[in-house]
Amino acid sequence: HYPIEAAAPTPGAWVGLSEITRIDDTTFAILERDNQANAAARIKRLYVVSIAGVTPAAVGETPPLLTKTLLRDLWFEDGFVLEKAEGVLRLPNGNFIVINDNDGFGETRVFRIRQDD
């Protein structure tokens, strides 16, 4: 079970996962975001989770809760106010590229996130 952050108390607001990117056999980068833009945007975050040592649950059982570690808060640290932070690419040097989906209009932003930032 991946613990998603709570959405802002705004009508129609929700939080979901836009991207799950494999880092290695047991570690994944997760792009978590709300569906809000501009001043209403709050959650545009890149997390890392590990499934090392996690025992899967059978259908109908309560799944184990994964622990997520914040790698980067795109909204707070980078001013990412666009709604759709959508894609994550991990580069061979360990850095990440994050891009938004502009739905065919508007601004497209590309962020390079360094592991040592």
SENU-370931 format. One record per residue (C-alpha): residue in three letters; x, y, z. Coordinates in steps of 0.25 Angstrom, whole numbers, plus 5000, padded with zeros to 4 digits. Each point is the difference from the previous one (the first is absolute). Example, Ala and Ser with C-alpha at 12.3 -4.5 7.8 and 13.67 -1.06 7.14 Angstrom:
2
{'ALA',{5049,4982,5031}}
{'SER',{5006,5014,4998}}
This chain:
117
{'HIS',{5000,5000,5000}}
{'TYR',{5005,5014,4996}}
{'PRO',{4996,5011,5009}}
{'ILE',{4995,5011,4992}}
{'GLU',{5000,5014,5006}}
{'ALA',{4986,5007,5003}}
{'ALA',{4994,5009,4990}}
{'ALA',{4998,5015,5003}}
{'PRO',{4986,5003,5005}}
{'THR',{4996,5005,4987}}
{'PRO',{4988,4995,4992}}
{'GLY',{5004,4990,4990}}
{'ALA',{5015,4999,5005}}
{'TRP',{5007,4987,5000}}
{'VAL',{5014,4994,5001}}
{'GLY',{5005,4989,4992}}
{'LEU',{5012,4994,4994}}
{'SER',{5005,5005,4986}}
{'GLU',{5012,4991,4999}}
{'ILE',{5007,4988,5005}}
{'THR',{5014,4999,4996}}
{'ARG',{5009,4988,5003}}
{'ILE',{5014,5003,5006}}
{'ASP',{5004,4986,5003}}
{'ASP',{4994,4986,5003}}
{'THR',{4994,5005,5013}}
{'THR',{5000,5016,4999}}
{'PHE',{4990,5009,4993}}
{'ALA',{4999,5015,4998}}
{'ILE',{4985,5004,5001}}
{'LEU',{4995,5013,4995}}
{'GLU',{4988,5004,5009}}
{'ARG',{4991,5012,4996}}
{'ASP',{4987,5007,5003}}
{'ASN',{4991,5005,4988}}
{'GLN',{5002,5014,5004}}
{'ALA',{5007,5011,4992}}
{'ASN',{5006,5014,5003}}
{'ALA',{4996,5005,5014}}
{'ALA',{4992,4988,5004}}
{'ALA',{5011,4990,4997}}
{'ARG',{5006,4994,5012}}
{'ILE',{5005,4986,4997}}
{'LYS',{5011,4998,4989}}
{'ARG',{5010,4990,5007}}
{'LEU',{5010,4990,4996}}
{'TYR',{5001,4988,5010}}
{'VAL',{5008,4988,5000}}
{'VAL',{4995,4987,5006}}
{'SER',{5006,4986,5002}}
{'ILE',{4993,4987,5000}}
{'ALA',{5013,4993,5005}}
{'GLY',{4995,4990,5011}}
{'VAL',{4986,5003,4998}}
{'THR',{4991,4987,5000}}
{'PRO',{4988,5001,4990}}
{'ALA',{4986,4998,5005}}
{'ALA',{4990,4990,4995}}
{'VAL',{4988,5006,4993}}
{'GLY',{4990,5004,5011}}
{'GLU',{5011,5002,5010}}
{'THR',{5005,5014,5005}}
{'PRO',{5013,5003,4992}}
{'PRO',{5012,5005,5007}}
{'LEU',{5002,5015,5001}}
{'LEU',{5012,5005,4992}}
{'THR',{5009,5011,5005}}
{'LYS',{5002,5011,4991}}
{'THR',{5012,5010,5001}}
{'LEU',{4999,5014,4994}}
{'LEU',{5010,5002,4989}}
{'ARG',{4995,5014,4995}}
{'ASP',{4988,5009,5003}}
{'LEU',{4999,5006,4986}}
{'TRP',{4989,5010,5004}}
{'PHE',{5008,5005,5012}}
{'GLU',{5014,4999,4995}}
{'ASP',{4998,5003,4985}}
{'GLY',{4987,5008,4999}}
{'PHE',{4993,4989,4992}}
{'VAL',{4986,5006,5000}}
{'LEU',{4996,4993,4987}}
{'GLU',{4989,4989,5002}}
{'LYS',{5006,4988,4993}}
{'ALA',{5014,4996,5005}}
{'GLU',{4999,4987,4991}}
{'GLY',{5013,4994,4997}}
{'VAL',{5013,4995,5007}}
{'LEU',{5013,4995,4994}}
{'ARG',{5012,4996,5008}}
{'LEU',{5013,5003,4993}}
{'PRO',{5012,4990,5000}}
{'ASN',{5007,5010,5010}}
{'GLY',{4989,4998,5010}}
{'ASN',{4993,5014,4997}}
{'PHE',{4986,5001,4996}}
{'ILE',{4992,5008,4989}}
{'VAL',{4986,5004,5003}}
{'ILE',{4990,5006,4990}}
{'ASN',{4986,5004,4999}}
{'ASP',{4988,4997,4991}}
{'ASN',{4995,5013,4994}}
{'ASP',{4988,4993,4993}}
{'GLY',{5004,5006,4987}}
{'PHE',{5000,5014,5004}}
{'GLY',{5007,5009,5010}}
{'GLU',{5014,4999,5006}}
{'THR',{5009,4987,5001}}
{'ARG',{5010,5000,5011}}
{'VAL',{5012,4990,5001}}
{'PHE',{5007,4999,5014}}
{'ARG',{5014,4994,5002}}
{'ILE',{5000,4995,5014}}
{'ARG',{5014,4997,5005}}
{'GLN',{5002,4989,5011}}
{'ASP',{5009,5009,5007}}
{'ASP',{4991,5012,5000}}
